[in-house]
Amino acid sequence: MKKVLGAELERLRLQSAVTQEQAAQRLRCGQSKIAQAEGGSGIKAATELDALLELYGADENDAAYARALQAESNRRTKRGAFSTRFKHHMRLLVDMEPSCNRMLSHRSMVVPGLLQTEAYMRAQFRAWRPSPTQDEIDRDTANRLGRQRVLDNAGQTFWFIIDEAALRRTPISPKEMKPQIIRLVEVIDRPNVELQIVPFEVGYYMGQEHDYTVFEYDTRTPVSIVYLETHDGGEYVGGNKISRYLELFDQQKAAAIGQERARRFLLDFVADL
């Protein structure tokens, strides 16, 4: 909501031909504060938001929308909410999965968490060092299985691109991998899911080494947020870099095979296991 509010404030400011410096003068702050607010840091004080809306000449509808966004962005996460089960860097990700309009995901070496079988999850968690306890593995597995329910949200679209390497170098045995491949085939039949595979025969393609997810929101001012996977956490990207990742995803879609060819590829793959 902070990202959406920032995009809306930027739209109103540009529409009124006000510069960031002029907005900063109204709030008696530095220009960087305006830039950060528009980038998604949020605005806590209602008086500051009202001052900007007045400066921008926002009409009643725009002002009400901005105030609702501010109220939502400043609302604390309820104790016991599903996202609070996760580490801090994961909480925004878990909140965005069920709230976005579209999710675009590329995975080069690992099956996406939303598509993993329980056996795959447990093996992946066991591979961490230092080794987690059995209780920690049980907890993390239950949490990831809980996240997968988001795929039942018919009003959202989920688009996955998976490199063949993610199917070849796995944490589980070929016997355990068969149900994982069947799971991917079944996902193809969901009306709100697109799944593409990039076979080795394609050769090199742009961004083949990058794992990332794009969350798109069809808000009044459309907003996209990119989550980059890292070894020990994750990084959220906004601003001008967003368009580069959207272009990259289009290039990867062009390199990958489509749904029906992906189905045949997966069925042939599982037959050879």
Long-range contacts (C-beta under 8 A, 24 or more apart in sequence): 1-69, 1-72, 1-73, 2-40, 2-41, 2-42, 2-73, 3-40, 3-223, 3-225, 3-238, 4-69, 4-73, 4-217, 4-219, 4-221, 4-223, 5-37, 5-40, 5-42, 5-43, 5-66, 5-69, 5-70, 5-73, 6-37, 6-38, 6-39, 6-40, 6-41, 6-42, 7-38, 7-219, 7-221, 7-222, 7-223, 8-62, 8-65, 8-66, 8-69, 8-219, 8-220, 8-221, 9-37, 9-38, 9-43, 9-52, 9-56, 9-66, 10-38, 10-221, 11-221, 12-52, 12-53, 12-56, 12-58, 12-62, 12-66, 13-38, 13-52, 13-56, 15-56, 16-55, 16-56, 16-57, 18-55, 18-56, 22-55, 23-52, 23-55, 26-51, 26-52, 26-55, 27-51, 27-52, 39-238, 39-239, 40-238, 42-70, 42-73, 42-74, 43-70, 44-74, 46-70, 65-220, 82-146, 85-139, 85-143, 86-143, 87-233, 89-233, 89-234, 90-234, 92-236, 93-213, 93-227, 93-234, 94-147, 96-215, 96-225, 96-227, 97-147, 97-150, 97-215, 98-150, 98-153, 98-156, 99-217, 100-156, 100-215, 100-216, 100-217, 101-155, 101-156, 101-157, 101-216, 101-217, 101-218, 102-156, 102-157, 102-158, 102-159, 102-214, 102-215, 102-216, 103-156, 103-157, 103-158, 103-159, 103-213, 103-214, 103-215, 103-216, 104-159, 104-213, 104-214, 104-216, 104-246, 104-249, 105-158, 105-159, 105-160, 105-161, 105-212, 105-213, 105-214, 106-160, 106-161, 106-162, 106-207, 106-210, 106-211, 106-212, 106-213, 106-248, 106-249, 106-252, 107-160, 107-161, 107-162, 107-163, 107-166, 107-211, 108-163, 108-165, 108-166, 108-208, 108-209, 108-210, 108-211, 109-163, 109-165, 109-166, 109-169, 109-211, 110-166, 110-211, 111-162, 111-166, 111-167, 111-170, 111-180, 111-184, 112-160, 112-162, 113-144, 113-147, 113-148, 114-147, 114-148, 114-150, 114-151, 114-158, 114-160, 115-148, 115-160, 115-183, 115-184, 115-187, 115-195, 116-144, 116-180, 116-183, 117-176, 117-179, 117-180, 117-183, 118-145, 119-172, 119-176, 119-179, 119-180, 120-170, 120-171, 120-172, 120-176, 120-177, 120-180, 121-145, 123-170, 123-171, 123-172, 123-176, 124-171, 126-171, 127-171, 151-187, 151-190, 151-192, 151-193, 153-192, 154-191, 154-192, 155-192, 156-192, 157-192, 157-193, 157-194, 158-192, 158-193, 158-194, 159-193, 159-194, 159-195, 159-196, 159-253, 160-187, 160-193, 160-194, 160-195, 160-196, 161-196, 161-197, 161-198, 161-249, 161-252, 161-253, 161-256, 162-195, 162-196, 162-197, 162-198, 163-197, 163-198, 163-208, 164-197, 164-198, 164-199, 164-200, 165-200, 167-197, 167-269, 174-273, 175-273, 177-270, 177-273, 178-270, 178-273, 181-266, 181-269, 181-270, 181-273, 182-270, 184-266, 185-263, 185-266, 185-267, 185-270, 188-259, 188-262, 188-263, 194-259, 195-259, 195-262, 196-253, 196-256, 196-257, 196-258, 196-259, 196-262, 197-256, 197-257, 197-261, 197-262, 197-265, 197-266, 198-252, 198-255, 198-256, 198-257, 199-257, 199-265, 202-255, 202-256, 205-251, 205-252, 205-255, 206-248, 206-251, 206-252, 206-255, 207-248, 207-251, 207-252, 208-252, 210-248, 212-245, 214-242, 214-245, 214-246, 214-249
